[in-house]
Amino acid sequence: MFLYGESREQMMHVAGLLTFTAPADAPADAMRALMDEIRRGAPVYRPWNMRLRTPDLLWNPLQAWNEVDVDLEYHVRRTALPSPGDERELGIVVSRLHGHHIDFHRPPWEMHLIEGLEGRRYALYVKVHHSLVDGFTAMKLLNAALSSDPDERDRPLFFSIPPPERTRRVESDGDGGVHFPELLGLVREQYGASKTALRALRDVFTGKHDGLVTPRQAPKCILNARISRSRRFATQRVDTARMRAVAKAVGGTLNDVILALSATSLRRYLLELDALPAEPLIAMVPVAVRAKDDEGGGNAVGAILASLATDIEDPGERLAEIVASTREAKQQLQGMSKAAILQYSAMLLAPSLAQMIPSTAGHVRPTFNVVISNVPGPETPLYFRRAKLDAAYPMSIPVHGQALNITCNSYAGSMCFGFTGCRDTVPHLQHLAVFCGEALGELEAACGL
C-alpha cells in the first residue's frame, strides 16, 4: 500500500490551472450562479468522494479509502482578482493556493473559481493529492468535464461526472486463479528483466556508451537544495507548430525542443543569479519507447537522464547536444521488455533518494538537477458552458533536493509550460517563464527558420 505521509515542506499534491474566455453575452454573475448551482446539491462521484479511513495515521501500511458525503462549500471556493487581473496576479494567487496543505480528514482535493481576469476571462485551479489520482489521470478527468461543442450550456463539473462502468473480466478457468505454470512464467519474465536491466545499468556506469549520462554526472546547483513550504508558479505558452519546425530542422523530436527551451531559460536564469555550474545541468525525463514485448504497438514509459548542455553558449550547438544525448539514452531502452524498462529506470534513479532527505538535500551531489516532463493533451479547442479553454497549465511537486519542476501540457496547437518551484530556493521564478518564451526565437534563428 502506498505510504501517504508528507512533510510540511514536501506537499505531494499536483494541480491544474485552466484559463477560459467567457462568451460576449455571458452574465456578469456567472460564477455566482455556478456556486449557487453547486450549493443546491451537485452530485459527487468516485474518486472525488473518497477519504482516507485513518487520516491521522498517514503512515499506516494498511491504509484504505472510504466513500463519504462531501461538503462542496469547503472543496469548491470562489476567489476574485482585483479587476482587471493579469497573468502575474493570477500566478501569485495560485502560488499561495499551491503552498497550502490538503486536509486528509476530507477527500484530498480542492477547486477554486478565480474571477477578475482581464478580457472576460476566468480561471479554474484544481488541486488534488497524488495518492488519490496522479497528474496524468487528473488531467484526463478534467478534460472529460470539457466539451468540443462551443454551444453546450449544461456540462457538469468534473466531480459530478460518473466514472465509466468497469467491464467484468471473463475468466477462462473455472477458479480464475493463477496456476503454477503461469506463476513460473512470471518469475522467469521478472528474472530475465532484472538481468537485462542490470546489464544495461552496468553499461552506463562503466562508460561503455560515451554519450550516456550517468547518475554521477549532474553538478551541484542551487536547484537541488532543501525547500520551504512556500511555492511560486509561472506559466508560458509556446506555439507547437514553431517547435515542430525546429525539431524537424535538427532531426530531433518535440521533446528535444522542450528540453532546449528549458535549458536556455535555465542557463539565462542561473547566469542572472551568478549560479550557473561549469558542468551541464542534467534533466530526468519520462519518455515513451516501444517495448519489444508490446505486440499491440503501444509504448512503455521509462525514465532517462539527458544533458541540457547549459555549459554551451550557442543555442544551436546546445540543441544539437541535447538531441544527441536523448537519442543515446532512448537507444539504451530499445529492445528491452516493459518489465526491464521499468526496472532499469527505477535502478537508474535510485541514487536520487539520497538528495531528497532533508538533512542531505543540497549537500550531496544530485543524480539529476531538474525534472522536465510533457503530458500530451487535446489538440482541438475545448469549452466549458460556452467559455473557451485558452490554456491548461500543469502544476507539479517540488521536493527536497528538487526545488524546481517543469511540466508541459499540449493543447490546441500550443505547449503550455508550468514552472513550479520553492519560492525561497528559486527566487524570481517568473523570469524562467519569460526566458522560455524568448528562447524559441533564438532556436529558430540558429536553425535558419
N, C-alpha and C positions, 0 to 999 in steps of 0.2 A: 504494500500500500504506500502511496506517495506520502512523504512527510510534509506537512503543511506549515511548519514553523518558519518564521522570518524575523530578522532583527528590525530595530527601529529604523535603520538606515536602508536595509535591503528590502524594499517593499515590492513583493513579487506579483505586481499586477500589470496588465497591459491595457491599452486604451486605443480608441479610435476617435479622431476629430474629423467630423464631416461638416462641410460648409455648403449652404444652399442659397439660391437666389429665389425669392418668392415671386409669383406672377404679379403683373402690374395691378390686377384687381383684387389682390389679397387684402383682407381687412386688417386694420392696424392692431387689432386684438387677437390675432390668430393664435399666438402662443398661449394666451389666457384661455381661449376656447379649447385648445388641446389639453391644458391642465385640467380644466373642468370636466372634460370627457374622461380623463384618467381617474379623477376623483369619484366619478359616478360608478366606477367598478369595472375597469378594464380587466379581462381575464389574464392570468399569468400561467404560462405552461413551462414544462421542463425545458432546459435546466435552470431557468430563471427563478423557480420556486424551491430550489434545493438549498438546504442549510446543513452545515456540519452537525453531526449528532452530539459531539462533545467539543464545542468551540473553545472551552477553557483549557483543553488538553490537545494543543495543536500537534504535539509530537507523538500522539497516540498511534502506534503502528496498526491498530485495528480500526482506524478512523473510518466513518461511513457517512453517507448523506441521507437526509430525510426530506420529504416534501412538507412544506409549511405554508401557512397563509402569509401573504406578502403585503406589507404596508407600503403601498405605492407612493404615498406622500413623503415617505422617507427616501425611497430609492429614486424617485424622479423629482428633480428640482428645477426651478426657473431662476435664471440669472440674467442680468442686463448689463451691457457695457455703457459707459457714458456716450450717448449718441452724438455724432456718428463715430462708431468704433472702428479702429483699423486693425491690421493683422498683428501689429506689435502688442496692442492692448489685449487682443484675443489670446496671444501667446502667453502673456503674463497671467491671465485668469486661469487658463488650463494648466499652466505650470504649477500654480498653487493647488489646484484641484488634484493634480497628479502626485503631489507631495503628501497628501493625506492618506492615512491608513484606511483600509477597508474593515468594516465591523463584521467579524466572523459570527457574531450572535444573530446575524441576518444572512439571507442569501448574498454572497460576496460580489455585488455589482451595484453600480450607480449610473444614472443618466442625467445630464444637465442640459436644459434648453437654454441657449445663450442668445439673447436678443441684442439689437442695437448696432449690428454691423452696418457700415455704410453701403448704400446701393441696394436697399431692400433685402439684405442678407441676414441670415441667422446661422447658428451652428449647433450641432449636437455633439456633446462629448460623452462617450460611453466608456466606463472603466469596469474591468472585470478581473478578478483574481485568476491567475493561470491554473490553479487547481480545479476550477470549475470548467473552463474551456481555455484552450490555447489561443494564441493570437490569430493563427490562420483560420481556425474554426469560428472564432468570434467575428472575423470579417465576413465570412460566408453567411453567418446568421444575420448580420446587419444588412448585407446585400439582399437577403431574402425579403427584408422588410421594405425594399425599394421596388419601383415598377419602371418598366421601359415605356409605359403609356403616359405621356405628359398630361393627359386629361383625367387620370384616375384620381378620385377625391376621397376615397374611404379606406385606404390601405392601413391595416392595423400596425401598431408599433411592434418592434421585433419580439418583445416578450409576450405578445398576445397572439403569436402565430404558433399553432400546434405543431409539435415535432412530427416528422413523417413516420408512418407506421412501419415497424420492422417486419420484414418477411421471415417467417419461421423457416429454419433450415430443415431440409428434408434429409432424414437420417437414412443412410444406405444399409446400416447394420441394425440388427434388432435392438441391441442395448445402447447403441450410439457411442460406445466407449472407444478409447484408443487402445488398439491391440499391440502385442509385443513387437511384431514386425514393423508396425508403423513407428512405435516408440524407438526402436533400434535405428530406423532410418533417420529420425530426427536427431538422435545422438550423433550419428555419423556425419550428418549435414553440419551440425554445430562444430564438431571436432575439425572437419575439413575447413570450415570457415575460419576457425581460430588459427589454424596453421597458415592459411593464406594471408590473414591479417597480420600475423606476427612476422611473416616473411617480408611483406610489404613495408612494415614498420622498420624492420632491420635495414632495409634498403635506404630508408630515409635517414636513419641515424648514422649509417656507415658512409653516407655520401656517394652511394652507387650511382645516383642520378644527380648530376651537378645542379640542375635547375630547381630541384625540390627544396622548398622551405622547411627547415627543421624546427621542432618546438624549442630549440635553444638559440634561435636566431633573432627574436624580437628584442629591440633595445629598451632600456628603461625610459619611461616617458611620464609626464605629468598626468596623462590619461589613465595611468594604472596605479592610482593612489587609493587610499581609503576614502569613502564617500560619507556625506552627511545625509540628512533626511530631506533637504531642500532640493527641488527639481527646477530645471529650466527646459523649455521646449521651443524649438524653432522649426519653421517649415520652408520648403522651396518646391516650386512646381516647374518642371522642365519638359519641353516638347519631345515626345518619344520618337517622332519621325526624324528629327535632327540627330538624336542619339543613335538611331539605327544607321543613319548615313555615315556617321563617324565610325561605327563598328564595322560596317562594310568596307570602308576605305582602308582599314588596317587589318582586315581578315580576322576580326575578333567577334565578340558577342555583345549583346546589350548589357549583360552583367559586367563585362570588362569596362564598358564606358561608365557604368555606375561606380565601379571601383576607382576609375580615373578621375571622375568628378569629385568623389570623396577625398581622394589623395591630394588633388590640387587644393581643395578647400582646407584640408588638414595642414598641408605644408604652409600655406599663407597664414593660417591661424597661429600655428606654433612659431613661425618666424616673427609674427607680431608680438608674441609673448616672450621672444628670445628663448624658446624652449624646444627648438627642433633638434632631435637627435641626429648625430652624424650618420648613423646607420638607418636604412629604410624601415619605416613602420611596417608591421605585419598585420594583416587582417584575417580573421576567421570568417569563412564564407560558406553558408549552406549551399550545396549545389545538387542538381538532379542529374543523374547519369544512368545510362542504360545498363541494367544488370544482366549478366549472362544467362540467369535462370528465369528471366521475365519473358515468357513466351507471348504475353499479351501486348508486348511493345510499350509497356509503361516505363516508369523511371523509379530509381531508388534514390532517396535523399541521403547524401553523405556530407561530410564537412572537410574543407580543405584549408590549408594555410597558404596565403598568397602575399607576395611582396607588393606594397603600394608605391615603391620606388620614390619615396619622398626625398631621397638624397639627390635626385636628378632635377636640375633646374628647368630643362627644356620640356615643355608639355608633350610634344610628340614622342620624344625618346622615353619619357615616363610612361606613356600609354603603351608603347611597344614592349617595354619591360614587364608591365602588368599582364599584357596578353600572353607573353611567353611564360610567365610564372603560373598563371591559371591553367594554361594548356598542359603544362608539365604535370601539375597537380591532378588534373582530371584524368589524364592518361594513366596515372598510377591507380585510379579506381576502375578503369575499364577492364572488363574481363572478370571482375570479381562477382560473386553471388551477392544477393541483397544482404544476407546474414554477414558475409565477410566485410561488406562496405560499412555496415553499422558497427561491427566490432573494431575495424580499423579506425574509423572516425572517433570512436569512444577512447581507444588507446592513444591516438594521436593527441587528443585534447586533455587527457587525464592530468598531465602536469599543471594545467591551468587551475586546478582546485587549490593549489598552494597559494596562488595570488589572490584568491577570494576570501581567505581567512583574515579577519580584521587585524590581527596582530602582525601579519606578514605583508599585507597589501601595501605596495609602494616600496617594499624593502627587497623583495625577491625579483629576479629577472622574469618578466612576464612571458607566457607561452605565445601570446599574441597581444596586440595593442588595442584593437577595436573589432567589434562585430559589425559586419555590414551584410544585410540580407535584403532580398527582394521577394515580395509576396505578389504574385500575379493577381490582378483584379479584372473587373468587367471592362470591355473595350467599347461598349456603347453607352450613351448617356442614360442616366437613371433619375428617377423623380420620387419625391415623397409628397403626395397630395398636391400635385401640380408644381411644387417647388423643385427646381432643377438642382441636382447634386453637382456642385462645382469641383470639389476635390475631396479626397479621402486620405487623411494623413495618419499613419500608424505611430503609436507611442509605445516604446518598449521599456526594458528594465535595466537600469544601471545597477551594478553590484560592486562590492569591494574589489578593487583591482581592475574594474572595468567601468570607469566613470562616464563613458560616452557610448551610446548605441546609435547606429544609423540604420534605419529601416525604410525601405521604399515600397510603395504600393502603386501599381499601374492602374490608370483609369481613363478611359475615353480619350486616348491619344496623348496623355500626359503621364509623367512619372512624378509621383508625389513623395518627396523626401521628408522624413520625420527625424529630427535630431533631438534625442532625449539625453539629458546629462545631469550630473550633480551640479547644482548652482555654485557651490563653493569650490569644487575641484576644477570645474571647467567654466571659468568666468567668461562673460560676453559671448555666450553660446550663439546668439543670433548672427554674429559675424561669420560663423561657419556656413549658415544658410545663404548669406549674401555672396560669399566667395564661391559657393557651389553654383549659383546662378550665373556668375560671370565666367566660370571655368569652361562652360560649353563653347563659348565663342573662341576661347584660346585653343581648344582642341580642334574646332573646325578650321581655324587659321593654320594650325600645324598640319592638318590633313589636306589643305588646299581646297577646302569647300566654301 
